[in-house]
Amino acid sequence: MHAPVKYFEKALSIAANGAWFIFSRLNRIRPKPSWTPKWSDKPLLKSYQKNRPPLGWPRQTDSLCPACVREARASILTGIEGGSDVSVLLNEKVGEIKASIIERDGHILMIKDCPIHGRYEDTLAVDAAFFKHIEEVFPGRDISAHNDEKLHNHGSSSIKYGRGAVLTIDLTNRCNMMCDPCFMDANQIGFVHELSWDEITEILNNAIEIKPRRQLSVQFSGGEPTLSPHFLDAVRYAREIGYNSVQAATNGLKFAQSREFAEAAAMAGLRYAYLQFDGIGNAANSHRGVGNLFDVKLQAIENLHNAGINVVPVITIVNGVNNQQVGRMIEFAFDNPKKISFLAFQPVSFTGRDEAITDERRRAQRYTLSHLARDVKGQTGLGEPSRDWFPISFLSTFTDWADLVHGPDSRWGQLACGCHPNCGVGMAVMVDKETREAAPLTTFLRAEQLARDVAQINDAGRGLILSVIGMTLALFRNYDPFKAPSHFKFIDLMKKFDKKLRGRKSRITSSIDFEGDDERLKDVLKRREDRWNFLFIAGMWFQDLFNYDFRRTEMCIIPYGTQEGEISFCAYNTGVGWRKIIEKMHMTATLTRWYEEHGRHEIFAGGKKVPLAPAAHSLSLNQEAVQSGAQTDLDELGVPKNSREEKIMARLYRQRMPGEQPLVQIQRRQKSSEGN
């Protein structure tokens, strides 16, 4: 028996459905033309004006030959040492080949042939129905980038569409860990690349000049960004020039060791800590090489939370290493809803230390977004892959509405996640902080129909009042109170949408974009008092040389800010390898010189433990999961877990069998390891 309020809300939902049909018919009469906001030199796009990259299958795209790229990059790096420039990357299609995306036995594959190095084949999805759903609900590309010639000039790797969502700035390539996987091969390349204060401010200032002018999240990264002497000042400066969401991608060691440092970061304006976190228990994190890494994470969360900084665990998933941790991490978020409101899963990208991975290990360890959706369902019972998961870019329709209601005089365009549908996916779950009852948002809200309704509101181009009325009717008519959590009410849904789409301080009649530090702290406390945790489970799959697709690169929403402009995340970390090239071009010092001038920083590796002050955390833990051993799938198959183990096995093989090429023998299970 449902509570009386549920029946009342159902009646209102039926009434809203009838009112919608009247509203939508009237709203279609003489729609207003798109206006050009101050933050753009081009008008807002109607839904029918948005173009799309080639989707579906079979299809052809532009990709890269892994071997050709590595050879070309080595030549470029040698040329840099001799004083040559990198114009070849701007004027030629280095290492580029065609690739076909096909379906085979229910899997989606990328297949490409290099006339020199032969065929490459990799898995894009193990569930064709999931892949089809994700591409079908993609709403289209964002406004094309403009006034960006100086920052987006990287040949085939240039970003062409959208305003971006997260500007990533590597403050240093130094790190206090030496783990695998690692995008940048930290502590292994023989020199230090560390941004000066002038370079940091220039990168941040340049980002504001691009149009559409973007309310980006700024994420300071590395290496380990907290090792930079400019970290706190960089956070503070980003806030001062207008960026609302300042983040750090961190391993958390310094935050765990010093509560005062966490408080200083919060005072500087740090809003989110994207905390590297590979599972529950020290055994689940043992592949990172730190003896007490899980204990470090718990203390970091405690210190960050107490300082008012939101924590986003970032879980890099490697098949056979920690894919069994997917459900445990979601359970961890459910058990700690006041501290964890976002989980960021990242299927492994074979780059950095792992770029030269063998085919056998790559097939065994490959993990896709479809694996993630399937594992969430299998390990937690939560969500249907082809109903409750959507591309992250699905949210751009709601960003369009926020742009509309903020009006043409807004200083910034709203944060828009307009990436390619193959880049990232997500599922929103509403969690009752008091009872732990949880349900995917899409079980009680018809998301696809809601998006179509909102697109119709956007296309009409009305003012604030009519757009808000339309959104309210659209939400109510697509809301089913009987399928919502027991204590959830429609007003709770409205509050969530108002906060997400109109800004933390906003209300329906407000147009304030930013808040000061005092308001931020008040908002933190108020948000923590909210009974409902809007838990977003995201999957972001960065490319490597084996599945590289230039259609994804040109729509990147996570550009790196560098001394050579803003470069797509995947083009920087993999692709032709802009990271290695730029770091070499702008090298700060050799390691020898750096150590002579600055001394060595401490590195935790080989099982070394991080010293922590005696402290108690308030996190709720499943002790059975904490005490569980490390996942042993790859050990049972005889497959190395990382590049270091791979090199050791290859060396042992050569010692025993001189003159022969080492092969990693993988004992196949009932299905190939690609489908695991």
C-alpha positions as CSV (number, residue, x, y, z in Angstrom):
1,M,0.0,0.0,0.0
2,H,1.5,3.3,-1.1
3,A,1.4,6.4,1.1
4,P,-1.5,8.8,0.3
5,V,0.9,11.4,-1.1
6,K,1.8,8.9,-3.9
7,Y,-1.8,8.8,-5.1
8,F,-2.0,12.5,-5.0
9,E,1.2,12.8,-7.0
10,K,-0.1,10.3,-9.5
11,A,-3.2,12.3,-10.0
12,L,-1.1,15.4,-10.6
13,S,1.1,13.5,-13.0
14,I,-1.9,12.6,-15.1
15,A,-3.1,16.2,-15.0
16,A,0.3,17.4,-16.0
17,N,0.3,15.0,-18.9
18,G,-3.0,16.6,-20.2
19,A,-1.7,20.1,-19.6
20,W,1.5,19.3,-21.5
21,F,-0.4,18.5,-24.7
22,I,-2.1,21.9,-24.6
23,F,1.2,23.7,-23.6
24,S,3.3,21.9,-26.3
25,R,0.8,22.7,-29.1
26,L,0.7,26.4,-28.2
27,N,4.4,26.5,-27.6
28,R,5.0,25.3,-31.2
29,I,3.3,28.3,-32.6
30,R,5.8,30.8,-34.0
31,P,8.9,29.6,-32.2
32,K,11.5,32.3,-31.5
33,P,14.7,32.3,-33.5
34,S,17.9,31.4,-31.7
35,W,19.7,34.3,-30.1
36,T,23.5,34.7,-29.8
37,P,24.6,34.9,-26.1
38,K,27.5,37.0,-24.9
39,W,29.6,33.9,-24.3
40,S,29.5,32.9,-28.0
41,D,29.8,34.4,-31.4
42,K,27.4,31.8,-32.8
43,P,23.7,31.4,-31.9
44,L,22.4,28.6,-29.7
45,L,21.5,25.5,-31.7
46,K,18.0,24.1,-32.0
47,S,17.9,20.3,-31.5
48,Y,17.3,19.8,-35.3
49,Q,20.3,21.9,-36.2
50,K,22.8,19.7,-34.3
51,N,24.8,17.3,-36.5
52,R,26.1,13.9,-35.5
53,P,29.2,11.9,-36.2
54,P,28.7,8.6,-38.1
55,L,27.1,6.1,-35.7
56,G,25.7,2.6,-36.0
57,W,27.5,-0.2,-37.7
58,P,29.1,-1.3,-39.9
59,R,30.8,2.1,-40.3
60,Q,34.3,3.3,-41.2
61,T,36.4,5.8,-39.2
62,D,39.9,7.2,-39.0
63,S,42.2,5.6,-36.6
64,L,45.9,5.0,-36.0
65,C,48.4,2.2,-36.5
66,P,50.0,1.6,-33.0
67,A,53.4,0.6,-34.4
68,C,53.6,3.4,-37.0
69,V,52.7,6.0,-34.3
70,R,55.4,4.7,-31.9
71,E,58.0,4.8,-34.6
72,A,57.0,8.3,-35.8
73,R,56.9,9.7,-32.2
74,A,60.4,8.3,-31.5
75,S,61.6,10.1,-34.6
76,I,59.9,13.4,-33.5
77,L,61.4,13.2,-30.0
78,T,64.8,12.6,-31.4
79,G,64.3,15.6,-33.7
80,I,63.3,17.8,-30.7
81,E,66.6,17.0,-29.1
82,G,68.3,18.2,-32.3
83,G,66.2,21.4,-32.4
84,S,63.5,20.3,-34.9
85,D,59.9,21.5,-34.6
86,V,56.7,19.4,-34.6
87,S,55.2,20.8,-37.8
88,V,54.8,17.2,-39.2
89,L,52.0,16.7,-36.7
90,L,50.2,19.7,-37.9
91,N,50.6,19.1,-41.7
92,E,50.6,15.3,-42.1
93,K,48.4,12.4,-41.0
94,V,51.1,10.7,-39.0
95,G,50.3,7.0,-38.5
96,E,46.7,7.3,-39.6
97,I,44.8,4.4,-41.2
98,K,41.2,3.5,-41.7
99,A,39.3,1.4,-39.3
100,S,36.0,-0.5,-39.6
101,I,33.5,-0.9,-36.7
102,I,31.5,-4.1,-37.0
103,E,29.4,-6.5,-35.1
104,R,30.5,-10.1,-34.6
105,D,28.8,-12.6,-32.3
106,G,27.0,-9.9,-30.4
107,H,30.3,-8.0,-29.8
108,I,31.2,-4.7,-31.4
109,L,34.8,-4.7,-32.8
110,M,37.2,-2.2,-34.3
111,I,39.3,-3.8,-37.1
112,K,42.1,-2.0,-38.9
113,D,44.9,-3.0,-41.3
114,C,48.2,-1.3,-41.7
115,P,50.1,-2.1,-44.9
116,I,53.3,-2.3,-43.0
117,H,52.4,-3.8,-39.6
118,G,49.3,-5.9,-40.4
119,R,45.9,-6.3,-38.7
120,Y,44.8,-4.9,-35.3
121,E,41.5,-6.0,-33.8
122,D,40.0,-4.8,-30.5
123,T,36.7,-5.0,-28.6
124,L,34.5,-1.8,-28.3
125,A,31.6,-3.6,-26.6
126,V,30.5,-7.0,-25.5
127,D,26.8,-6.1,-25.7
128,A,25.6,-4.9,-29.1
129,A,22.2,-3.9,-27.7
130,F,23.8,-1.6,-25.1
131,F,26.1,-0.1,-27.7
132,K,23.1,0.6,-30.0
133,H,21.1,2.2,-27.2
134,I,23.9,4.5,-26.2
135,E,24.4,5.7,-29.7
136,E,20.6,6.1,-30.5
137,V,19.9,8.5,-27.6
138,F,22.9,10.8,-28.5
139,P,21.3,14.2,-28.9
140,G,23.9,15.7,-31.3
141,R,27.0,17.8,-31.3
142,D,27.4,21.1,-29.4
143,I,28.3,24.5,-30.9
144,S,31.5,24.3,-32.9
145,A,34.5,25.8,-31.3
146,H,35.5,29.2,-32.6
147,N,38.0,32.0,-31.8
148,D,40.2,29.1,-30.9
149,E,42.9,29.1,-33.7
150,K,45.8,29.6,-31.2
151,L,44.6,26.9,-28.8
152,H,43.2,24.2,-31.0
153,N,45.8,23.9,-33.7
154,H,47.0,20.3,-33.6
155,G,46.4,18.9,-37.0
156,S,44.2,15.8,-37.1
157,S,44.1,15.8,-33.3
158,S,42.4,19.3,-33.0
159,I,39.2,19.7,-31.1
160,K,36.5,20.9,-33.4
161,Y,33.2,20.7,-31.5
162,G,31.8,21.8,-28.2
163,R,32.7,24.0,-25.3
164,G,34.4,21.3,-23.1
165,A,33.6,20.3,-19.6
166,V,36.8,19.8,-17.7
167,L,40.1,21.6,-18.4
168,T,42.9,19.4,-17.2
169,I,46.2,21.0,-16.2
170,D,49.1,18.9,-15.3
171,L,51.0,20.9,-12.8
172,T,53.9,18.5,-12.6
173,N,55.0,15.0,-13.9
174,R,56.4,14.2,-10.5
175,C,54.5,11.7,-8.4
176,N,54.9,10.2,-4.9
177,M,53.8,6.8,-6.2
178,M,55.0,4.6,-9.1
179,C,52.1,2.4,-9.9
180,D,50.5,0.8,-12.9
181,P,48.4,1.7,-14.9
182,C,49.6,5.2,-15.3
183,F,48.8,7.6,-18.2
184,M,52.1,9.4,-18.0
185,D,54.6,6.8,-17.0
186,A,55.4,9.0,-13.9
187,N,58.9,8.9,-12.4
188,Q,60.2,6.9,-15.3
189,I,61.1,9.3,-18.1
190,G,64.3,10.8,-16.9
191,F,63.3,14.5,-16.6
192,V,61.0,16.8,-14.8
193,H,58.2,18.8,-16.5
194,E,56.7,21.2,-14.1
195,L,54.7,24.3,-14.9
196,S,55.9,27.7,-13.6
197,W,53.4,30.1,-12.1
198,D,53.4,32.3,-15.2
199,E,52.6,29.2,-17.3
200,I,49.7,28.2,-15.0
201,T,48.1,31.6,-15.2
202,E,48.6,31.9,-18.9
203,I,46.9,28.5,-19.5
204,L,44.0,29.5,-17.3
205,N,43.6,33.0,-18.9
206,N,43.9,31.5,-22.4
207,A,41.0,29.1,-21.7
208,I,38.7,32.0,-21.1
209,E,39.3,33.5,-24.5
210,I,37.9,30.5,-26.5
211,K,34.3,30.8,-27.7
212,P,31.9,29.4,-26.8
213,R,33.1,30.8,-23.4
214,R,32.8,27.9,-21.1
215,Q,32.1,27.3,-17.5
216,L,34.6,24.5,-17.3
217,S,35.5,22.5,-14.3
218,V,39.3,23.1,-13.9
219,Q,41.1,19.9,-12.8
220,F,44.7,20.1,-11.6
221,S,46.4,16.9,-12.3
222,G,49.9,15.3,-12.7
223,G,51.8,13.3,-11.7
224,E,50.5,14.2,-8.3
225,P,49.4,17.8,-8.4
226,T,49.9,18.4,-4.7
227,L,53.6,18.1,-5.2
228,S,53.6,21.3,-7.1
229,P,54.6,24.3,-5.0
230,H,51.9,26.3,-6.9
231,F,49.0,23.9,-6.2
232,L,47.1,26.0,-3.6
233,D,47.8,29.3,-5.5
234,A,46.6,27.7,-8.7
235,V,43.3,26.6,-7.1
236,R,42.8,30.1,-5.7
237,Y,43.6,31.8,-9.0
238,A,41.2,29.6,-10.9
239,R,38.4,30.6,-8.5
240,E,39.3,34.2,-8.7
241,I,39.0,34.5,-12.5
242,G,35.6,32.9,-12.4
243,Y,35.8,29.1,-12.6
244,N,33.1,27.7,-10.3
245,S,34.2,24.0,-10.0
246,V,37.9,23.6,-9.2
247,Q,39.1,20.0,-8.8
248,A,42.2,17.9,-8.1
249,A,43.0,14.5,-9.6
250,T,44.9,13.0,-6.7
251,N,46.2,9.8,-5.1
252,G,45.2,11.4,-1.8
253,L,48.5,10.8,0.1
254,K,49.1,14.4,1.1
255,F,45.4,14.9,2.0
256,A,45.5,11.8,4.2
257,Q,48.7,12.9,5.9
258,S,47.6,16.4,6.7
259,R,44.2,17.6,7.8
260,E,45.6,21.1,7.7
261,F,46.5,20.8,4.0
262,A,42.9,19.6,3.2
263,E,41.6,22.7,5.0
264,A,44.0,25.0,3.2
265,A,42.9,23.5,-0.1
266,A,39.2,24.1,0.8
267,M,39.9,27.7,1.8
268,A,41.7,28.2,-1.6
269,G,38.5,27.1,-3.4
270,L,39.0,23.3,-4.1
271,R,35.6,21.9,-4.6
272,Y,36.2,18.3,-5.7
273,A,38.9,15.7,-5.1
274,Y,38.9,13.1,-7.8
275,L,40.5,10.4,-5.6
276,Q,42.3,7.4,-7.3
277,F,40.6,4.4,-5.6
278,D,40.7,0.9,-7.0
279,G,38.6,-1.1,-4.6
280,I,37.7,-2.0,-1.0
281,G,40.6,-3.3,1.2
282,N,44.4,-3.1,0.9
283,A,44.5,-6.3,-1.1
284,A,42.2,-4.8,-3.8
285,N,44.7,-1.9,-4.1
286,S,47.9,-3.9,-3.8
287,H,48.6,-3.7,-7.5
288,R,49.5,0.0,-6.9
289,G,52.5,-1.0,-4.8
290,V,51.6,0.9,-1.6
291,G,51.3,-1.3,1.5
292,N,48.5,0.5,3.2
293,L,46.8,2.4,0.3
294,F,43.3,1.6,1.3
295,D,43.9,3.1,4.7
296,V,45.3,6.2,3.0
297,K,42.1,6.5,1.0
298,L,39.9,6.3,4.0
299,Q,41.8,9.0,5.9
300,A,41.9,11.2,2.8
301,I,38.1,10.9,2.5
302,E,37.7,11.8,6.1
303,N,40.0,14.8,6.0
304,L,38.6,16.1,2.7
305,H,35.0,15.7,3.8
306,N,35.6,17.4,7.1
307,A,37.2,20.3,5.2
308,G,34.1,20.7,2.9
309,I,35.6,19.2,-0.2
310,N,33.5,16.7,-2.2
311,V,35.2,13.3,-2.9
312,V,34.8,11.4,-6.2
313,P,36.4,8.0,-6.1
314,V,38.0,7.3,-9.5
315,I,38.2,3.5,-10.1
316,T,40.4,2.3,-13.0
317,I,39.1,-1.1,-13.9
318,V,41.4,-3.7,-15.3
319,N,39.7,-7.0,-16.3
320,G,41.1,-9.7,-14.2
321,V,42.7,-7.3,-11.7
322,N,39.8,-5.5,-10.0
323,N,36.6,-5.8,-12.0
324,Q,35.1,-7.7,-9.1
325,Q,35.3,-4.4,-7.2
326,V,32.6,-2.7,-9.2
327,G,29.8,-3.9,-6.9
328,R,31.8,-3.3,-3.8
329,M,32.5,0.3,-4.7
330,I,28.8,0.9,-5.3
331,E,28.0,-0.7,-2.0
332,F,30.6,1.6,-0.4
333,A,28.9,4.6,-1.9
334,F,25.5,3.3,-0.7
335,D,26.9,2.8,2.8
336,N,28.3,6.3,2.9
337,P,25.8,8.5,1.1
338,K,26.7,11.6,3.0
339,K,30.3,11.4,1.8
340,I,30.1,9.9,-1.7
341,S,27.7,11.2,-4.3
342,F,29.7,10.3,-7.5
343,L,31.6,7.3,-8.7
344,A,33.9,7.6,-11.7
345,F,34.8,4.2,-13.2
346,Q,37.5,4.3,-15.9
347,P,38.0,1.2,-18.0
348,V,41.7,0.8,-18.5
349,S,43.4,2.6,-21.3
350,F,46.6,0.9,-22.5
351,T,48.9,3.9,-22.6
352,G,51.8,5.4,-20.6
353,R,53.5,2.4,-19.0
354,D,51.3,0.0,-20.9
355,E,51.5,1.3,-24.5
356,A,53.7,-1.6,-25.6
357,I,51.3,-4.2,-24.2
358,T,51.2,-7.6,-25.8
359,D,48.1,-8.7,-27.7
360,E,47.6,-11.5,-25.2
361,R,47.6,-9.3,-22.2
362,R,45.5,-6.7,-23.9
363,R,42.8,-9.2,-24.8
364,A,42.8,-10.6,-21.2
365,Q,42.6,-7.2,-19.5
366,R,40.4,-5.2,-21.9
367,Y,37.4,-3.8,-20.2
368,T,34.7,-1.7,-21.9
369,L,31.7,0.5,-20.9
370,S,29.4,-2.4,-21.7
371,H,31.4,-4.6,-19.3
372,L,30.8,-1.9,-16.6
373,A,27.0,-1.8,-17.2
374,R,26.9,-5.6,-17.1
375,D,29.0,-5.9,-14.0
376,V,26.9,-3.3,-12.1
377,K,23.8,-5.3,-12.9
378,G,25.5,-8.6,-12.1
379,Q,27.2,-7.6,-8.9
380,T,24.5,-5.3,-7.4
381,G,21.3,-6.1,-9.3
382,L,21.1,-2.4,-10.1
383,G,20.0,-1.1,-13.5
384,E,19.3,-2.5,-16.9
385,P,22.1,-1.7,-19.4
386,S,19.8,-0.8,-22.2
387,R,17.3,1.2,-20.1
388,D,19.1,2.9,-17.2
389,W,22.4,3.8,-18.8
390,F,22.9,6.8,-21.1
391,P,25.8,8.5,-22.8
392,I,27.1,11.4,-20.7
393,S,26.3,13.7,-23.7
394,F,22.6,12.9,-23.1
395,L,22.7,15.6,-20.5
396,S,23.5,18.3,-23.1
397,T,19.8,18.7,-23.8
398,F,19.3,19.8,-20.3
399,T,22.4,22.1,-20.6
400,D,20.7,23.7,-23.6
401,W,17.7,24.5,-21.4
402,A,19.9,26.0,-18.7
403,D,21.6,28.2,-21.4
404,L,18.1,29.3,-22.5
405,V,16.8,30.3,-19.0
406,H,20.1,32.0,-18.1
407,G,19.5,34.3,-21.0
408,P,21.7,36.1,-23.6
409,D,23.5,38.3,-21.0
410,S,25.0,35.4,-19.1
411,R,28.8,35.7,-18.8
412,W,29.4,32.0,-19.3
413,G,27.9,29.1,-21.2
414,Q,26.7,26.3,-18.9
415,L,28.9,23.2,-18.4
416,A,28.1,20.9,-21.3
417,C,29.2,17.2,-21.6
418,G,28.9,17.0,-25.4
419,C,31.3,14.1,-25.9
420,H,31.0,11.3,-28.4
421,P,28.5,8.6,-27.1
422,N,31.3,6.0,-27.1
423,C,33.4,8.1,-24.7
424,G,31.3,8.1,-21.5
425,V,28.1,6.7,-20.0
426,G,26.3,7.1,-16.7
427,M,23.5,5.9,-14.5
428,A,21.8,8.2,-11.9
429,V,20.6,6.5,-8.7
430,M,18.5,8.2,-6.0
431,V,19.6,7.0,-2.6
432,D,17.8,7.6,0.7
433,K,20.5,8.6,3.2
434,E,18.4,7.4,6.1
435,T,17.1,4.0,4.9
436,R,19.7,3.2,2.2
437,E,16.8,2.5,-0.2
438,A,18.0,3.1,-3.8
439,A,16.5,3.2,-7.3
440,P,17.8,4.2,-10.7
441,L,16.3,7.6,-11.6
442,T,15.1,6.1,-14.9
443,T,12.9,3.5,-13.1
444,F,10.6,6.3,-12.1
445,L,11.4,9.0,-14.6
446,R,11.0,8.4,-18.4
447,A,14.3,9.9,-19.3
448,E,14.1,9.5,-23.1
449,Q,10.7,11.1,-23.3
450,L,11.7,13.8,-20.9
451,A,14.7,14.7,-23.1
452,R,12.4,14.9,-26.2
453,D,10.0,17.2,-24.2
454,V,12.9,19.4,-23.1
455,A,14.3,19.6,-26.6
456,Q,10.8,20.8,-27.7
457,I,10.9,23.5,-25.0
458,N,14.4,24.6,-26.1
459,D,13.4,24.7,-29.8
460,A,10.5,27.1,-29.0
461,G,13.1,29.5,-27.5
462,R,10.7,31.2,-25.0
463,G,11.7,33.2,-22.0
464,L,12.4,32.2,-18.4
465,I,8.8,31.8,-17.1
466,L,7.4,29.7,-20.0
467,S,10.6,27.6,-20.1
468,V,10.3,26.8,-16.4
469,I,6.6,26.0,-16.7
470,G,7.4,23.7,-19.6
471,M,10.2,21.9,-17.6
472,T,7.9,21.5,-14.6
473,L,5.1,19.9,-16.7
474,A,7.6,17.7,-18.6
475,L,9.1,16.4,-15.3
476,F,5.7,15.8,-13.7
477,R,4.2,14.0,-16.7
478,N,7.2,11.7,-17.0
479,Y,7.4,11.0,-13.2
480,D,5.9,7.8,-11.7
481,P,5.6,8.2,-7.9
482,F,4.7,4.5,-7.4
483,K,8.1,3.4,-8.8
484,A,10.1,6.0,-6.8
485,P,11.7,5.2,-3.4
486,S,9.2,5.1,-0.6
487,H,9.8,8.5,0.9
488,F,10.7,10.3,-2.3
489,K,8.4,13.1,-3.4
490,F,8.1,15.1,-6.6
491,I,9.3,18.3,-4.8
492,D,12.6,16.4,-4.1
493,L,13.0,15.8,-7.8
494,M,12.3,19.5,-8.6
495,K,15.0,20.5,-6.0
496,K,17.5,18.2,-7.6
497,F,16.9,19.5,-11.1
498,D,16.9,23.1,-9.9
499,K,20.2,22.7,-8.2
500,K,21.8,20.8,-11.0
501,L,20.6,22.9,-13.9
502,R,20.4,26.4,-12.5
503,G,23.4,26.6,-10.2
504,R,24.1,25.8,-6.6
505,K,22.7,29.1,-5.3
506,S,19.9,29.4,-7.7
507,R,16.2,29.0,-7.4
508,I,13.6,29.2,-10.1
509,T,13.5,33.0,-10.0
510,S,17.2,33.5,-9.5
511,S,19.9,34.0,-12.2
512,I,23.0,34.0,-10.0
513,D,25.9,32.0,-11.5
514,F,28.5,31.9,-8.8
515,E,28.8,32.0,-5.0
516,G,31.6,33.1,-2.7
517,D,33.5,30.9,-0.3
518,D,31.1,31.6,2.6
519,E,28.2,30.6,0.4
520,R,30.0,27.5,-0.8
521,L,30.5,26.4,2.8
522,K,26.8,27.1,3.6
523,D,25.9,25.1,0.5
524,V,28.0,22.2,1.5
525,L,26.3,22.0,4.9
526,K,22.9,22.4,3.3
527,R,23.5,19.8,0.7
528,R,24.6,17.3,3.4
529,E,21.4,17.8,5.2
530,D,19.4,16.8,2.1
531,R,17.8,13.4,2.7
532,W,18.4,12.3,-0.9
533,N,21.8,11.5,-2.4
534,F,21.8,11.8,-6.2
535,L,24.5,9.2,-6.8
536,F,25.9,9.4,-10.3
537,I,27.7,6.2,-11.5
538,A,29.8,7.2,-14.5
539,G,32.0,5.3,-16.8
540,M,34.6,7.3,-18.8
541,W,36.6,5.2,-21.3
542,F,39.7,7.0,-22.6
543,Q,41.1,5.7,-25.9
544,D,44.4,4.0,-26.6
545,L,46.2,3.2,-29.9
546,F,44.2,0.0,-30.4
547,N,40.7,1.5,-30.4
548,Y,41.5,5.1,-31.4
549,D,38.8,7.0,-33.2
550,F,39.3,10.6,-34.5
551,R,35.6,11.2,-34.4
552,R,35.8,10.9,-30.7
553,T,39.0,13.1,-30.4
554,E,37.4,16.0,-32.3
555,M,34.5,16.1,-29.8
556,C,36.6,15.9,-26.6
557,I,35.2,17.6,-23.5
558,I,38.3,17.0,-21.3
559,P,41.1,19.0,-23.0
560,Y,44.5,19.4,-21.5
561,G,45.7,22.9,-21.1
562,T,49.4,23.0,-22.1
563,Q,52.1,25.4,-23.3
564,E,51.1,24.4,-26.8
565,G,47.4,25.0,-26.5
566,E,44.4,22.8,-25.5
567,I,44.7,19.2,-26.7
568,S,42.1,16.4,-26.5
569,F,42.6,14.1,-23.5
570,C,43.2,11.1,-25.7
571,A,45.4,12.8,-28.2
572,Y,47.5,14.0,-25.3
573,N,47.9,10.8,-23.4
574,T,47.8,8.4,-26.4
575,G,47.2,9.0,-30.1
576,V,50.3,10.5,-31.6
577,G,51.5,11.2,-28.1
578,W,51.4,14.9,-27.6
579,R,52.2,14.5,-23.9
580,K,55.6,13.1,-24.4
581,I,56.3,15.6,-27.2
582,I,55.2,18.7,-25.2
583,E,56.9,17.6,-22.0
584,K,60.1,17.1,-24.0
585,M,59.8,20.5,-25.7
586,H,59.2,22.2,-22.3
587,M,61.4,20.1,-20.1
588,T,62.1,21.9,-16.8
589,A,65.2,19.9,-15.8
590,T,66.9,16.6,-16.0
591,L,66.3,14.4,-13.0
592,T,70.0,14.8,-12.0
593,R,69.8,18.6,-12.1
594,W,66.4,18.6,-10.4
595,Y,67.6,16.5,-7.5
596,E,70.7,18.7,-7.1
597,E,68.6,21.8,-6.9
598,H,65.5,20.6,-5.1
599,G,66.3,17.2,-3.5
600,R,64.4,14.0,-4.0
601,H,60.7,13.7,-3.0
602,E,59.6,10.6,-1.3
603,I,58.1,7.8,-3.4
604,F,55.9,5.0,-2.1
605,A,56.4,1.8,-4.0
606,G,57.3,-1.8,-3.6
607,G,54.9,-2.3,-0.7
608,K,56.2,0.7,1.3
609,K,53.5,2.1,3.7
610,V,52.5,5.7,4.0
611,P,53.0,7.0,7.5
612,L,49.7,8.2,8.9
613,A,48.9,9.9,12.2
614,P,46.6,7.9,14.5
615,A,43.1,8.8,13.5
616,A,39.7,7.3,13.4
617,H,37.5,7.6,10.3
618,S,33.7,7.6,10.3
619,L,33.2,5.6,7.1
620,S,30.9,2.5,7.1
621,L,32.7,-0.5,5.7
622,N,31.8,-4.1,4.7
623,Q,34.5,-5.9,6.7
624,E,34.1,-9.0,4.6
625,A,35.0,-7.0,1.5
626,V,37.9,-5.2,3.4
627,Q,39.4,-8.6,4.4
628,S,39.0,-10.2,1.0
629,G,42.2,-11.1,-0.9
630,A,43.3,-9.7,-4.2
631,Q,41.7,-10.9,-7.4
632,T,43.6,-13.8,-9.0
633,D,42.0,-14.3,-12.4
634,L,45.2,-13.4,-14.3
635,D,47.4,-15.5,-12.1
636,E,45.2,-18.5,-12.9
637,L,45.5,-17.8,-16.6
638,G,49.3,-17.2,-16.4
639,V,48.8,-13.6,-17.7
640,P,51.0,-10.8,-16.3
641,K,49.2,-8.0,-14.5
642,N,51.3,-5.1,-15.7
643,S,54.2,-4.1,-17.9
644,R,56.7,-4.8,-15.2
645,E,55.5,-8.4,-14.8
646,E,55.4,-8.7,-18.6
647,K,59.0,-7.7,-18.9
648,I,60.1,-10.1,-16.2
649,M,58.2,-13.0,-17.9
650,A,59.7,-12.1,-21.2
651,R,63.2,-12.0,-19.8
652,L,62.8,-15.3,-18.1
653,Y,61.5,-16.8,-21.3
654,R,64.5,-15.6,-23.3
655,Q,66.9,-17.0,-20.7
656,R,65.2,-20.4,-21.0
657,M,64.5,-20.3,-24.7
658,P,67.2,-18.1,-26.3
659,G,66.5,-17.0,-29.9
660,E,62.7,-17.4,-29.6
661,Q,60.0,-14.7,-29.2
662,P,58.2,-15.0,-25.8
663,L,54.5,-15.8,-25.9
664,V,52.1,-15.4,-23.1
665,Q,49.9,-18.5,-23.1
666,I,46.4,-17.8,-22.1
667,Q,44.2,-20.7,-21.2
668,R,40.8,-19.9,-22.7
669,R,37.7,-20.4,-20.6
670,Q,34.3,-21.2,-22.0
671,K,34.3,-17.8,-23.6
672,S,37.3,-15.8,-24.8
673,S,38.8,-13.4,-22.3
674,E,37.6,-10.5,-24.4
675,G,34.1,-11.4,-23.4
676,N,34.8,-11.6,-19.7
